[in-house]
Amino acid sequence: MPWPTRAMPPASRSWNGWGCAIPGCAGPMASCSPACSAGTDYHPGNCRRPWPRSPLPISRRKERPMPLPFASALVALLLAGMGIAAFARPAALLAPLGLAAGTADARNEIQAVYGGFGLAMAAMLVAPLWLPELGRGPALMVAAALAGMAGGRIVATLREGGIGRLPALFLGLEAAGAALLLL
């Protein structure tokens, strides 16, 4: 199908270019291709805008405010705090559990699992501010990870015949975080 004869921007056929995948689409992009001029209804999920995305988060744009849900913000702060603490003092993070981090390999593992994971999960929870098309996907992913951690603690508790105070606190925080994100 030929493109219109009027001049179009150089990125016209890229991901942010003009065009509609639905034949007969007559939405705001009706002039983008002959297929869009038939006069049928608008399909916003299939028409692409002819301008690049704004680097600002959706909440700072005028078109469609999208605040970060309270649950996502709270869980992101807790995960970021855990990640920063793991990088700042890896040996002190697990000392209350009776685990020593006397070797470089042990500290490396703490920083990877608690530091990197915590910061990555926090970043995923705030990513929809800049990428609104992610929707609730990141929150569901982090909820699944937290539920898996809580489930692992439950299995360990059943296998070991009990749970200490600090692991029980972590179990509660992980389960509560997963539940908050799923609401």
Contacts in CASP RR format, 6 or more apart in sequence:
PFRMAT RR
TARGET T0000
AUTHOR 0000-0000-0000
METHOD contacts of the structure
MODEL  1
MPWPTRAMPPASRSWNGWGCAIPGCAGPMASCSPACSAGTDYHPGNCRRP
WPRSPLPISRRKERPMPLPFASALVALLLAGMGIAAFARPAALLAPLGLA
AGTADARNEIQAVYGGFGLAMAAMLVAPLWLPELGRGPALMVAAALAGMA
GGRIVATLREGGIGRLPALFLGLEAAGAALLLL
1 33 0 8 1.000
1 34 0 8 1.000
1 35 0 8 1.000
2 34 0 8 1.000
3 12 0 8 1.000
3 33 0 8 1.000
4 31 0 8 1.000
4 32 0 8 1.000
4 33 0 8 1.000
4 34 0 8 1.000
6 31 0 8 1.000
8 18 0 8 1.000
8 50 0 8 1.000
9 17 0 8 1.000
9 18 0 8 1.000
9 50 0 8 1.000
11 17 0 8 1.000
11 52 0 8 1.000
12 18 0 8 1.000
12 50 0 8 1.000
15 48 0 8 1.000
16 48 0 8 1.000
16 49 0 8 1.000
16 50 0 8 1.000
16 51 0 8 1.000
16 52 0 8 1.000
16 53 0 8 1.000
17 48 0 8 1.000
17 49 0 8 1.000
17 50 0 8 1.000
18 29 0 8 1.000
18 32 0 8 1.000
18 33 0 8 1.000
18 48 0 8 1.000
18 50 0 8 1.000
19 29 0 8 1.000
19 32 0 8 1.000
19 33 0 8 1.000
19 36 0 8 1.000
19 47 0 8 1.000
19 48 0 8 1.000
20 27 0 8 1.000
20 29 0 8 1.000
20 32 0 8 1.000
20 33 0 8 1.000
20 35 0 8 1.000
20 36 0 8 1.000
20 43 0 8 1.000
20 46 0 8 1.000
20 47 0 8 1.000
20 48 0 8 1.000
21 43 0 8 1.000
21 46 0 8 1.000
21 47 0 8 1.000
22 35 0 8 1.000
22 40 0 8 1.000
22 43 0 8 1.000
22 46 0 8 1.000
22 47 0 8 1.000
23 35 0 8 1.000
23 38 0 8 1.000
24 35 0 8 1.000
24 36 0 8 1.000
24 37 0 8 1.000
24 38 0 8 1.000
24 39 0 8 1.000
24 40 0 8 1.000
25 35 0 8 1.000
25 36 0 8 1.000
25 38 0 8 1.000
25 39 0 8 1.000
25 40 0 8 1.000
25 41 0 8 1.000
25 42 0 8 1.000
25 43 0 8 1.000
25 46 0 8 1.000
25 47 0 8 1.000
26 36 0 8 1.000
26 37 0 8 1.000
26 38 0 8 1.000
26 39 0 8 1.000
26 40 0 8 1.000
26 41 0 8 1.000
26 42 0 8 1.000
27 36 0 8 1.000
27 41 0 8 1.000
27 42 0 8 1.000
27 43 0 8 1.000
27 47 0 8 1.000
28 42 0 8 1.000
28 47 0 8 1.000
29 36 0 8 1.000
29 47 0 8 1.000
29 48 0 8 1.000
29 49 0 8 1.000
29 50 0 8 1.000
30 36 0 8 1.000
30 37 0 8 1.000
30 39 0 8 1.000
31 37 0 8 1.000
32 47 0 8 1.000
32 50 0 8 1.000
36 47 0 8 1.000
54 61 0 8 1.000
55 130 0 8 1.000
57 129 0 8 1.000
57 130 0 8 1.000
58 64 0 8 1.000
58 65 0 8 1.000
58 66 0 8 1.000
58 128 0 8 1.000
58 129 0 8 1.000
58 130 0 8 1.000
58 132 0 8 1.000
59 65 0 8 1.000
59 66 0 8 1.000
59 67 0 8 1.000
59 68 0 8 1.000
59 129 0 8 1.000
64 132 0 8 1.000
66 128 0 8 1.000
66 129 0 8 1.000
66 132 0 8 1.000
68 76 0 8 1.000
68 125 0 8 1.000
68 126 0 8 1.000
68 128 0 8 1.000
68 129 0 8 1.000
69 139 0 8 1.000
71 139 0 8 1.000
71 177 0 8 1.000
71 180 0 8 1.000
71 181 0 8 1.000
71 183 0 8 1.000
72 125 0 8 1.000
72 126 0 8 1.000
72 128 0 8 1.000
72 139 0 8 1.000
72 181 0 8 1.000
73 125 0 8 1.000
73 126 0 8 1.000
74 180 0 8 1.000
75 125 0 8 1.000
75 142 0 8 1.000
75 146 0 8 1.000
75 177 0 8 1.000
75 180 0 8 1.000
75 181 0 8 1.000
76 121 0 8 1.000
76 122 0 8 1.000
76 125 0 8 1.000
76 126 0 8 1.000
77 122 0 8 1.000
78 173 0 8 1.000
78 177 0 8 1.000
79 118 0 8 1.000
79 119 0 8 1.000
79 121 0 8 1.000
79 122 0 8 1.000
79 125 0 8 1.000
79 142 0 8 1.000
80 118 0 8 1.000
80 119 0 8 1.000
80 122 0 8 1.000
81 118 0 8 1.000
81 122 0 8 1.000
82 114 0 8 1.000
82 115 0 8 1.000
82 118 0 8 1.000
83 114 0 8 1.000
83 115 0 8 1.000
83 116 0 8 1.000
83 117 0 8 1.000
83 118 0 8 1.000
83 119 0 8 1.000
83 122 0 8 1.000
84 115 0 8 1.000
84 119 0 8 1.000
85 92 0 8 1.000
85 93 0 8 1.000
85 114 0 8 1.000
85 115 0 8 1.000
86 93 0 8 1.000
86 110 0 8 1.000
86 111 0 8 1.000
86 113 0 8 1.000
86 114 0 8 1.000
86 115 0 8 1.000
86 116 0 8 1.000
86 118 0 8 1.000
87 111 0 8 1.000
87 115 0 8 1.000
87 116 0 8 1.000
90 101 0 8 1.000
90 107 0 8 1.000
90 110 0 8 1.000
90 111 0 8 1.000
90 114 0 8 1.000
91 100 0 8 1.000
91 101 0 8 1.000
91 102 0 8 1.000
91 107 0 8 1.000
91 110 0 8 1.000
93 101 0 8 1.000
93 110 0 8 1.000
93 114 0 8 1.000
94 100 0 8 1.000
94 101 0 8 1.000
94 110 0 8 1.000
95 101 0 8 1.000
96 166 0 8 1.000
97 166 0 8 1.000
97 167 0 8 1.000
100 106 0 8 1.000
101 107 0 8 1.000
101 110 0 8 1.000
121 142 0 8 1.000
121 145 0 8 1.000
124 138 0 8 1.000
124 141 0 8 1.000
124 142 0 8 1.000
125 138 0 8 1.000
125 139 0 8 1.000
125 142 0 8 1.000
125 181 0 8 1.000
127 134 0 8 1.000
127 138 0 8 1.000
128 134 0 8 1.000
128 135 0 8 1.000
128 136 0 8 1.000
128 137 0 8 1.000
128 138 0 8 1.000
128 139 0 8 1.000
139 181 0 8 1.000
139 182 0 8 1.000
140 181 0 8 1.000
140 182 0 8 1.000
142 181 0 8 1.000
143 177 0 8 1.000
143 178 0 8 1.000
143 179 0 8 1.000
143 181 0 8 1.000
143 182 0 8 1.000
144 178 0 8 1.000
146 174 0 8 1.000
146 175 0 8 1.000
146 177 0 8 1.000
146 178 0 8 1.000
146 181 0 8 1.000
147 174 0 8 1.000
147 175 0 8 1.000
147 178 0 8 1.000
148 174 0 8 1.000
148 178 0 8 1.000
149 170 0 8 1.000
149 174 0 8 1.000
150 171 0 8 1.000
150 172 0 8 1.000
150 174 0 8 1.000
150 175 0 8 1.000
150 178 0 8 1.000
153 163 0 8 1.000
153 167 0 8 1.000
153 170 0 8 1.000
153 171 0 8 1.000
153 174 0 8 1.000
154 171 0 8 1.000
156 163 0 8 1.000
156 167 0 8 1.000
157 163 0 8 1.000
157 167 0 8 1.000
157 171 0 8 1.000
163 171 0 8 1.000
END
